[in-house]
Amino acid sequence: MFEAWQDVLRRIDEEVVSIQRPRGSVTLLAVSKTFPADAVRTLYNHGQRAFGENYVQEFADKRAQLVDLADLEWHFIGPLQSNKTRSIAEGADWVHTIDRLKIAERLSAQRPDARGELQVCIQVNVSGEASKSGVAPADTIALADALVKLPRLKLRGLMCIPEPTEDRARLAAQFAELRSLQQALKARGHALDTLSMGMSADLETAIREGSTMVRVGSAIFGRRDAKH
Ligand SMILES: *Cc1c(COP(=O)(O)O)cnc(C)c1O
């Protein structure tokens, strides 16, 4: 796992250098879903700080086992149902998957004062697949405008999961759409610094299109079982 993690860090660094972006401008989010708390602890001890989880219960269990790691940063990157927001509002540092105002309102209302602002990204459905979560690109600005009025959330940027395809040009176009939406939001005065895009198989393409945070699971931790 250590070697695989080092390989991913190297892939990120090589891509960043090859397109002449500043070194360190892309954060690695280690997606630990389905892997045990011990795996997270091991990687933490090597220096990894940001970890991503997809399932509310699994997140709550793992967080409880790792509370002693004070500066570990938890990112929730899974689908959110409105009846399950509380443990996320209390335990997460970031949420990448906001796609409707109702969820954002609940997270803001349930965020404990002592935890400070919850850092959030809006998930955009850039592929237009009916099965995908995410707000439609055309509705992103309205959601952002409403979201920034909520007191305990801080809008940091946008996130996408493009369609699974081997077609690099198609993938790149979907990443580019997220980036152009981010630019439109910036032009409206939203101070955004995050584009959460790119996974094990496509992180280079995502970085080339402007990603600032790649979410990488299997390339670090190994294959997950089929149900995930
Ligand atoms: C599982 C998951 C990842 C990591 O995917 P890999 O292909 O294993 O790197 C990234 N983002 C989201 C939203 C995920 O659910």
The ligand as a MOL file (V3000), in Angstrom:
LIG
                    3D

  0  0  0     0  0            999 V3000
M  V30 BEGIN CTAB
M  V30 COUNTS 15 15 0 0 0
M  V30 BEGIN ATOM
M  V30 1 C -14.9260 5.1410 -5.1870 0
M  V30 2 C -14.8370 6.5460 -5.6090 0
M  V30 3 C -13.6170 7.1080 -6.0200 0
M  V30 4 C -12.3460 6.3190 -6.1440 0
M  V30 5 O -12.4160 5.5040 -7.2820 0
M  V30 6 P -11.1470 4.6370 -7.7730 0
M  V30 7 O -11.4790 4.3030 -9.1640 0
M  V30 8 O -11.0800 3.4540 -6.8820 0
M  V30 9 O -9.9530 5.4880 -7.6570 0
M  V30 10 C -13.6020 8.4540 -6.3260 0
M  V30 11 N -14.7080 9.2160 -6.2520 0
M  V30 12 C -15.8980 8.7150 -5.8750 0
M  V30 13 C -17.0670 9.5980 -5.8130 0
M  V30 14 C -15.9950 7.3680 -5.5540 0
M  V30 15 O -17.1900 6.8730 -5.2050 0
M  V30 END ATOM
M  V30 BEGIN BOND
M  V30 1 1 1 2
M  V30 2 1 2 3
M  V30 3 2 2 14
M  V30 4 1 3 4
M  V30 5 2 3 10
M  V30 6 1 4 5
M  V30 7 1 5 6
M  V30 8 2 6 7
M  V30 9 1 6 8
M  V30 10 1 6 9
M  V30 11 1 10 11
M  V30 12 2 11 12
M  V30 13 1 12 13
M  V30 14 1 12 14
M  V30 15 1 14 15
M  V30 END BOND
M  V30 END CTAB
M  END
